[in-house]
Amino acid sequence: MIMDREHLTFLERNIWHEEPISCQLVADNLSHDAGITYRGNHTRKFQKKSYKIDFGIYNEEFEAREMHLNAEFCDPSFIRNKLSFDFFKMIGSISPDCNHVLIEMNGEPAGIYLQLESVDDVFLQKRHLPYGPIYYASNRQSNFSLLTTKGEPKESLTSGYVRKLGKEEDDLDLERLIIKINSIPRNDFGEEIGEYLDVKKYLTWLCGAVCTQNYDGFIQNYALYRHGQTGLYENIPWDYDATFGRNWNGKAMKYNQVPIEGFNTLTARILDVKEFRIQYRLLLEEIVEEYFTVKKIEPMITNLYNKLRPHIAFDPYKMTDIELFEREPEFILQFILNRNHYLRDHLDELI
């Protein structure tokens, strides 16, 4: 990337600035006009920051109008986001495409980044999905509840959500979804919720979130898409670096930190319905047998590490952590083994 020194200094001094600043993105000897800002919340305070790239119009080279460059600063492996999204695809849930890239800023090494697809109208077009509203669950108020995580009434039913695609009137439909989740009588919930939510896809997403143990993934770190033809909502995973045994600060998490039932208001109400709970159990049992296993995921980890290893020394923020980087595959695989056993041992709780 190439930026005027004045623009770069401004960005460094104004980390919460949201308007794109002009830059040149150079890839394969081709230069592309773009706008750049930092992205994320607590990650903006890290030394190595993540970026949002806005081309303004559709860019054929990158097959995107905008994209994200995630620093993966707190993940010593660099691969948790990528590994998680590939796992979600494996089990049948749509998720963003992503690949690792090596970035320079004005000729100086900036390190390894994850080039991440934006969940927007282009995302839908690539997957031949009809146009429909998309919301980013941007903070912990996105818990499908009438209350905040502190138990206080929300200022708005759409608190925590940022509309990425759609119109203002779509917010009313999102409000209706949240009201229905919290007001449908218990005896009617199993039948009525299917008029608003694609339950099967939600259960698949739930399996992915529970297996990878994204602690925040139940109350943020997802996109909510309303299918343009069916009108049903479905979850799309987003920001899954705090997974596979580490939290958002890179600290180790116990393999049983997230219960087999997950958590948030919608999940609790769905699993309160015996039919849905049995569906979830059967789906999760298949996944822990066939997909969430060391045998299945170890080759994915090895492949990613073989690609990243030659470049780790060129990341100025991680070159002193190479030993930790090399130990992470064993850490991740041990987490998978422990988490797999934990989920198997608790399947009967879903009967």
One Martini backbone bead per residue (centre of mass of N, CA, C, O) as a GRO file, in nm:
protein
  351
    1MET     BB    1   0.100   0.034   0.017
    2ILE     BB    2   0.011   0.384  -0.063
    3MET     BB    3   0.089   0.689   0.122
    4ASP     BB    4   0.069   0.979   0.226
    5ARG     BB    5   0.224   1.102   0.494
    6GLU     BB    6  -0.006   1.286   0.588
    7HIS     BB    7  -0.229   1.066   0.588
    8LEU     BB    8  -0.091   0.864   0.778
    9THR     BB    9  -0.066   1.053   1.022
   10PHE     BB   10  -0.365   1.105   1.054
   11LEU     BB   11  -0.448   0.810   1.103
   12GLU     BB   12  -0.262   0.762   1.356
   13ARG     BB   13  -0.413   1.012   1.519
   14ASN     BB   14  -0.711   0.890   1.396
   15ILE     BB   15  -0.840   0.587   1.467
   16TRP     BB   16  -1.172   0.680   1.441
   17HIS     BB   17  -1.169   0.732   1.155
   18GLU     BB   18  -1.421   0.670   0.884
   19GLU     BB   19  -1.309   0.810   0.645
   20PRO     BB   20  -1.174   0.763   0.359
   21ILE     BB   21  -0.834   0.735   0.260
   22SER     BB   22  -0.614   0.787   0.032
   23CYS     BB   23  -0.487   0.518  -0.186
   24GLN     BB   24  -0.254   0.258  -0.287
   25LEU     BB   25  -0.306  -0.062  -0.435
   26VAL     BB   26  -0.054  -0.310  -0.470
   27ALA     BB   27  -0.087  -0.584  -0.716
   28ASP     BB   28   0.087  -0.738  -0.942
   29ASN     BB   29   0.181  -0.444  -1.055
   30LEU     BB   30  -0.099  -0.319  -0.967
   31SER     BB   31  -0.291  -0.024  -0.945
   32HIS     BB   32  -0.525   0.093  -0.684
   33ASP     BB   33  -0.781   0.277  -0.607
   34ALA     BB   34  -0.835   0.391  -0.261
   35GLY     BB   35  -0.972   0.347   0.058
   36ILE     BB   36  -0.874   0.409   0.411
   37THR     BB   37  -0.919   0.233   0.726
   38TYR     BB   38  -0.980   0.148   1.018
   39ARG     BB   39  -1.065  -0.148   1.214
   40GLY     BB   40  -1.259  -0.198   1.474
   41ASN     BB   41  -1.209  -0.172   1.818
   42HIS     BB   42  -0.977  -0.276   2.023
   43THR     BB   43  -0.769  -0.307   1.775
   44ARG     BB   44  -0.690   0.002   1.738
   45LYS     BB   45  -0.477  -0.012   1.994
   46PHE     BB   46  -0.284  -0.157   1.839
   47GLN     BB   47  -0.002  -0.169   1.668
   48LYS     BB   48  -0.148  -0.371   1.483
   49LYS     BB   49  -0.364  -0.288   1.230
   50SER     BB   50  -0.669  -0.277   1.084
   51TYR     BB   51  -0.838  -0.281   0.757
   52LYS     BB   52  -1.030  -0.082   0.531
   53ILE     BB   53  -1.125  -0.135   0.189
   54ASP     BB   54  -1.223   0.119  -0.060
   55PHE     BB   55  -1.310   0.137  -0.408
   56GLY     BB   56  -1.628   0.234  -0.464
   57ILE     BB   57  -1.602   0.012  -0.679
   58TYR     BB   58  -1.587  -0.250  -0.865
   59ASN     BB   59  -1.324  -0.495  -0.839
   60GLU     BB   60  -1.201  -0.738  -1.044
   61GLU     BB   61  -0.941  -0.837  -0.908
   62PHE     BB   62  -1.099  -0.867  -0.609
   63GLU     BB   63  -1.405  -0.906  -0.619
   64ALA     BB   64  -1.469  -0.601  -0.505
   65ARG     BB   65  -1.557  -0.304  -0.318
   66GLU     BB   66  -1.470  -0.440  -0.047
   67MET     BB   67  -1.229  -0.488   0.228
   68HIS     BB   68  -1.025  -0.679   0.458
   69LEU     BB   69  -0.739  -0.623   0.690
   70ASN     BB   70  -0.626  -0.851   0.914
   71ALA     BB   71  -0.387  -0.870   1.170
   72GLU     BB   72  -0.393  -1.094   1.395
   73PHE     BB   73  -0.241  -1.004   1.664
   74CYS     BB   74  -0.361  -1.219   1.898
   75ASP     BB   75  -0.275  -1.449   1.695
   76PRO     BB   76  -0.008  -1.670   1.692
   77SER     BB   77  -0.108  -1.827   1.415
   78PHE     BB   78  -0.312  -1.656   1.203
   79ILE     BB   79  -0.562  -1.898   1.152
   80ARG     BB   80  -0.842  -1.890   1.298
   81ASN     BB   81  -1.023  -1.750   1.099
   82LYS     BB   82  -0.976  -1.931   0.856
   83LEU     BB   83  -1.041  -2.202   0.995
   84SER     BB   84  -1.330  -2.132   1.072
   85PHE     BB   85  -1.450  -2.069   0.791
   86ASP     BB   86  -1.379  -2.347   0.671
   87PHE     BB   87  -1.548  -2.506   0.874
   88PHE     BB   88  -1.823  -2.388   0.808
   89LYS     BB   89  -1.824  -2.487   0.517
   90MET     BB   90  -1.798  -2.791   0.581
   91ILE     BB   91  -2.093  -2.787   0.746
   92GLY     BB   92  -2.288  -2.573   0.564
   93SER     BB   93  -2.185  -2.271   0.607
   94ILE     BB   94  -2.175  -1.962   0.540
   95SER     BB   95  -1.872  -1.772   0.447
   96PRO     BB   96  -1.603  -1.601   0.425
   97ASP     BB   97  -1.351  -1.519   0.231
   98CYS     BB   98  -0.990  -1.605   0.267
   99ASN     BB   99  -0.645  -1.463   0.277
  100HIS     BB  100  -0.312  -1.451   0.289
  101VAL     BB  101  -0.097  -1.159   0.330
  102LEU     BB  102   0.166  -0.937   0.231
  103ILE     BB  103   0.252  -0.624   0.378
  104GLU     BB  104   0.307  -0.288   0.262
  105MET     BB  105   0.416   0.046   0.378
  106ASN     BB  106   0.588   0.239   0.192
  107GLY     BB  107   0.803  -0.022   0.174
  108GLU     BB  108   0.722  -0.131   0.453
  109PRO     BB  109   0.685  -0.371   0.666
  110ALA     BB  110   0.353  -0.500   0.803
  111GLY     BB  111   0.280  -0.798   0.739
  112ILE     BB  112   0.049  -1.031   0.822
  113TYR     BB  113  -0.263  -1.086   0.652
  114LEU     BB  114  -0.622  -1.092   0.627
  115GLN     BB  115  -0.809  -1.136   0.348
  116LEU     BB  116  -1.145  -1.010   0.371
  117GLU     BB  117  -1.460  -1.055   0.308
  118SER     BB  118  -1.742  -0.890   0.250
  119VAL     BB  119  -2.074  -0.854   0.382
  120ASP     BB  120  -2.262  -0.816   0.089
  121ASP     BB  121  -2.386  -0.793  -0.223
  122VAL     BB  122  -2.143  -0.945  -0.344
  123PHE     BB  123  -2.162  -1.191  -0.166
  124LEU     BB  124  -2.439  -1.276  -0.276
  125GLN     BB  125  -2.372  -1.296  -0.581
  126LYS     BB  126  -2.155  -1.522  -0.560
  127ARG     BB  127  -2.399  -1.720  -0.423
  128HIS     BB  128  -2.681  -1.673  -0.549
  129LEU     BB  129  -2.821  -1.457  -0.370
  130PRO     BB  130  -3.062  -1.272  -0.270
  131TYR     BB  131  -3.156  -0.981  -0.203
  132GLY     BB  132  -3.077  -0.852   0.133
  133PRO     BB  133  -3.057  -0.778   0.440
  134ILE     BB  134  -2.769  -0.652   0.634
  135TYR     BB  135  -2.618  -0.725   0.955
  136TYR     BB  136  -2.403  -0.611   1.203
  137ALA     BB  137  -2.269  -0.751   1.494
  138SER     BB  138  -2.086  -0.509   1.684
  139ASN     BB  139  -2.204  -0.591   1.972
  140ARG     BB  140  -2.332  -0.714   2.290
  141GLN     BB  141  -2.642  -0.636   2.201
  142SER     BB  142  -2.658  -0.896   1.992
  143ASN     BB  143  -2.878  -1.113   2.177
  144PHE     BB  144  -3.196  -1.127   2.114
  145SER     BB  145  -3.288  -0.908   2.321
  146LEU     BB  146  -3.436  -0.669   2.549
  147LEU     BB  147  -3.158  -0.697   2.686
  148THR     BB  148  -2.878  -0.662   2.815
  149THR     BB  149  -2.602  -0.821   2.953
  150LYS     BB  150  -2.686  -0.647   3.228
  151GLY     BB  151  -3.020  -0.634   3.237
  152GLU     BB  152  -3.095  -0.392   3.059
  153PRO     BB  153  -3.271  -0.189   2.885
  154LYS     BB  154  -3.297  -0.108   2.571
  155GLU     BB  155  -3.295   0.164   2.364
  156SER     BB  156  -3.293  -0.054   2.127
  157LEU     BB  157  -3.366  -0.331   1.931
  158THR     BB  158  -3.102  -0.250   1.735
  159SER     BB  159  -2.891  -0.284   1.923
  160GLY     BB  160  -2.568  -0.364   1.772
  161TYR     BB  161  -2.666  -0.284   1.486
  162VAL     BB  162  -2.544  -0.271   1.140
  163ARG     BB  163  -2.637  -0.152   0.843
  164LYS     BB  164  -2.521  -0.273   0.528
  165LEU     BB  165  -2.805  -0.365   0.400
  166GLY     BB  166  -3.056  -0.156   0.298
  167LYS     BB  167  -3.330  -0.016   0.467
  168GLU     BB  168  -3.489   0.148   0.712
  169GLU     BB  169  -3.745  -0.047   0.710
  170ASP     BB  170  -3.578  -0.305   0.793
  171ASP     BB  171  -3.565  -0.243   1.097
  172LEU     BB  172  -3.859  -0.331   1.158
  173ASP     BB  173  -3.811  -0.634   1.102
  174LEU     BB  174  -3.596  -0.674   1.316
  175GLU     BB  175  -3.774  -0.594   1.552
  176ARG     BB  176  -3.982  -0.818   1.509
  177LEU     BB  177  -3.796  -1.053   1.560
  178ILE     BB  178  -3.724  -0.980   1.855
  179ILE     BB  179  -4.010  -0.980   1.962
  180LYS     BB  180  -4.079  -1.274   1.888
  181ILE     BB  181  -3.856  -1.415   2.050
  182ASN     BB  182  -3.983  -1.271   2.332
  183SER     BB  183  -4.325  -1.346   2.284
  184ILE     BB  184  -4.360  -1.621   2.216
  185PRO     BB  185  -4.505  -1.876   2.319
  186ARG     BB  186  -4.385  -2.172   2.414
  187ASN     BB  187  -4.598  -2.360   2.258
  188ASP     BB  188  -4.546  -2.179   1.972
  189PHE     BB  189  -4.247  -2.147   1.889
  190GLY     BB  190  -4.178  -2.388   1.695
  191GLU     BB  191  -4.383  -2.284   1.471
  192GLU     BB  192  -4.335  -1.963   1.445
  193ILE     BB  193  -4.022  -1.912   1.400
  194GLY     BB  194  -4.027  -2.023   1.094
  195GLU     BB  195  -4.136  -1.731   0.984
  196TYR     BB  196  -3.829  -1.584   1.052
  197LEU     BB  197  -3.642  -1.849   1.068
  198ASP     BB  198  -3.368  -2.049   0.978
  199VAL     BB  199  -3.324  -2.310   1.171
  200LYS     BB  200  -3.120  -2.497   1.031
  201LYS     BB  201  -2.902  -2.275   0.990
  202TYR     BB  202  -2.876  -2.201   1.285
  203LEU     BB  203  -2.779  -2.480   1.384
  204THR     BB  204  -2.524  -2.481   1.215
  205TRP     BB  205  -2.401  -2.229   1.335
  206LEU     BB  206  -2.402  -2.329   1.627
  207CYS     BB  207  -2.202  -2.559   1.585
  208GLY     BB  208  -1.964  -2.376   1.502
  209ALA     BB  209  -1.955  -2.199   1.761
  210VAL     BB  210  -1.922  -2.436   1.964
  211CYS     BB  211  -1.668  -2.571   1.855
  212THR     BB  212  -1.476  -2.307   1.835
  213GLN     BB  213  -1.536  -2.111   2.074
  214ASN     BB  214  -1.702  -1.830   2.043
  215TYR     BB  215  -1.786  -1.639   2.297
  216ASP     BB  216  -1.896  -1.379   2.126
  217GLY     BB  217  -2.077  -1.519   1.888
  218PHE     BB  218  -2.373  -1.477   2.041
  219ILE     BB  219  -2.348  -1.128   2.070
  220GLN     BB  220  -2.151  -1.131   1.820
  221ASN     BB  221  -1.980  -1.193   1.537
  222TYR     BB  222  -2.213  -1.133   1.312
  223ALA     BB  223  -2.430  -1.187   1.041
  224LEU     BB  224  -2.752  -1.065   0.923
  225TYR     BB  225  -2.969  -1.239   0.696
  226ARG     BB  226  -3.233  -1.164   0.463
  227HIS     BB  227  -3.398  -1.340   0.259
  228GLY     BB  228  -3.534  -1.236  -0.048
  229GLN     BB  229  -3.756  -1.480  -0.063
  230THR     BB  230  -3.827  -1.603   0.232
  231GLY     BB  231  -3.756  -1.391   0.484
  232LEU     BB  232  -3.524  -1.533   0.627
  233TYR     BB  233  -3.306  -1.573   0.880
  234GLU     BB  234  -2.933  -1.562   0.898
  235ASN     BB  235  -2.617  -1.668   0.997
  236ILE     BB  236  -2.286  -1.509   0.981
  237PRO     BB  237  -1.974  -1.532   1.025
  238TRP     BB  238  -1.755  -1.309   1.236
  239ASP     BB  239  -1.479  -1.283   1.379
  240TYR     BB  240  -1.264  -1.577   1.440
  241ASP     BB  241  -0.994  -1.541   1.627
  242ALA     BB  242  -1.153  -1.624   1.903
  243THR     BB  243  -1.041  -1.941   1.892
  244PHE     BB  244  -0.919  -2.241   1.960
  245GLY     BB  245  -0.842  -2.153   2.283
  246ARG     BB  246  -0.879  -1.834   2.236
  247ASN     BB  247  -0.908  -1.509   2.293
  248TRP     BB  248  -0.920  -1.164   2.213
  249ASN     BB  249  -0.614  -1.158   2.370
  250GLY     BB  250  -0.475  -1.460   2.343
  251LYS     BB  251  -0.585  -1.622   2.566
  252ALA     BB  252  -0.634  -1.895   2.732
  253MET     BB  253  -0.888  -2.147   2.704
  254LYS     BB  254  -1.107  -2.349   2.805
  255TYR     BB  255  -1.283  -2.612   2.652
  256ASN     BB  256  -1.553  -2.538   2.861
  257GLN     BB  257  -1.655  -2.235   2.835
  258VAL     BB  258  -1.870  -2.341   2.632
  259PRO     BB  259  -2.156  -2.465   2.612
  260ILE     BB  260  -2.342  -2.684   2.423
  261GLU     BB  261  -2.587  -2.458   2.410
  262GLY     BB  262  -2.481  -2.209   2.451
  263PHE     BB  263  -2.573  -1.847   2.402
  264ASN     BB  264  -2.884  -1.687   2.409
  265THR     BB  265  -3.207  -1.626   2.355
  266LEU     BB  266  -3.253  -1.784   2.093
  267THR     BB  267  -3.113  -2.050   2.168
  268ALA     BB  268  -3.283  -2.114   2.418
  269ARG     BB  269  -3.558  -2.128   2.268
  270ILE     BB  270  -3.490  -2.345   2.063
  271LEU     BB  271  -3.385  -2.567   2.279
  272ASP     BB  272  -3.677  -2.581   2.415
  273VAL     BB  273  -3.735  -2.742   2.160
  274LYS     BB  274  -3.732  -3.068   2.107
  275GLU     BB  275  -3.702  -3.088   1.800
  276PHE     BB  276  -3.453  -2.897   1.783
  277ARG     BB  277  -3.271  -3.042   1.985
  278ILE     BB  278  -3.249  -3.303   1.818
  279GLN     BB  279  -3.132  -3.178   1.565
  280TYR     BB  280  -2.880  -3.069   1.703
  281ARG     BB  281  -2.767  -3.333   1.808
  282LEU     BB  282  -2.735  -3.478   1.534
  283LEU     BB  283  -2.555  -3.265   1.402
  284LEU     BB  284  -2.329  -3.254   1.617
  285GLU     BB  285  -2.257  -3.553   1.611
  286GLU     BB  286  -2.160  -3.554   1.317
  287ILE     BB  287  -1.940  -3.334   1.344
  288VAL     BB  288  -1.765  -3.477   1.575
  289GLU     BB  289  -1.715  -3.729   1.390
  290GLU     BB  290  -1.624  -3.588   1.091
  291TYR     BB  291  -1.496  -3.272   1.144
  292PHE     BB  292  -1.430  -3.223   1.462
  293THR     BB  293  -1.113  -3.324   1.404
  294VAL     BB  294  -0.790  -3.399   1.386
  295LYS     BB  295  -0.792  -3.550   1.115
  296LYS     BB  296  -0.939  -3.312   0.953
  297ILE     BB  297  -0.767  -3.044   1.056
  298GLU     BB  298  -0.460  -3.088   1.039
  299PRO     BB  299  -0.418  -3.042   0.729
  300MET     BB  300  -0.509  -2.746   0.736
  301ILE     BB  301  -0.288  -2.645   0.924
  302THR     BB  302  -0.041  -2.739   0.763
  303ASN     BB  303  -0.102  -2.575   0.508
  304LEU     BB  304  -0.096  -2.292   0.639
  305TYR     BB  305   0.192  -2.313   0.760
  306ASN     BB  306   0.348  -2.357   0.494
  307LYS     BB  307   0.268  -2.069   0.388
  308LEU     BB  308   0.366  -1.885   0.641
  309ARG     BB  309   0.656  -1.952   0.743
  310PRO     BB  310   0.836  -1.781   0.528
  311HIS     BB  311   0.690  -1.489   0.652
  312ILE     BB  312   0.717  -1.438   0.963
  313ALA     BB  313   0.998  -1.273   0.961
  314PHE     BB  314   0.837  -1.014   0.809
  315ASP     BB  315   0.699  -0.955   1.082
  316PRO     BB  316   0.749  -0.690   1.300
  317TYR     BB  317   0.532  -0.807   1.532
  318LYS     BB  318   0.640  -1.143   1.521
  319MET     BB  319   0.953  -1.217   1.511
  320THR     BB  320   0.963  -1.286   1.837
  321ASP     BB  321   0.716  -1.533   1.800
  322ILE     BB  322   0.801  -1.800   1.653
  323GLU     BB  323   0.781  -2.018   1.873
  324LEU     BB  324   0.479  -1.979   1.922
  325PHE     BB  325   0.388  -2.033   1.636
  326GLU     BB  326   0.502  -2.334   1.634
  327ARG     BB  327   0.308  -2.431   1.885
  328GLU     BB  328   0.003  -2.393   1.793
  329PRO     BB  329  -0.087  -2.656   1.659
  330GLU     BB  330  -0.083  -2.822   1.920
  331PHE     BB  331  -0.284  -2.646   2.072
  332ILE     BB  332  -0.524  -2.677   1.876
  333LEU     BB  333  -0.540  -2.989   1.875
  334GLN     BB  334  -0.593  -3.016   2.179
  335PHE     BB  335  -0.852  -2.862   2.178
  336ILE     BB  336  -1.010  -3.043   1.986
  337LEU     BB  337  -0.991  -3.295   2.157
  338ASN     BB  338  -1.125  -3.178   2.415
  339ARG     BB  339  -1.383  -3.064   2.286
  340ASN     BB  340  -1.487  -3.323   2.165
  341HIS     BB  341  -1.518  -3.477   2.431
  342TYR     BB  342  -1.708  -3.280   2.566
  343LEU     BB  343  -1.942  -3.296   2.358
  344ARG     BB  344  -1.990  -3.600   2.374
  345ASP     BB  345  -2.048  -3.605   2.691
  346HIS     BB  346  -2.311  -3.384   2.635
  347LEU     BB  347  -2.533  -3.491   2.437
  348ASP     BB  348  -2.751  -3.604   2.647
  349GLU     BB  349  -2.854  -3.310   2.727
  350LEU     BB  350  -3.033  -3.300   2.439
  351ILE     BB  351  -3.288  -3.498   2.506
   0.00000   0.00000   0.00000
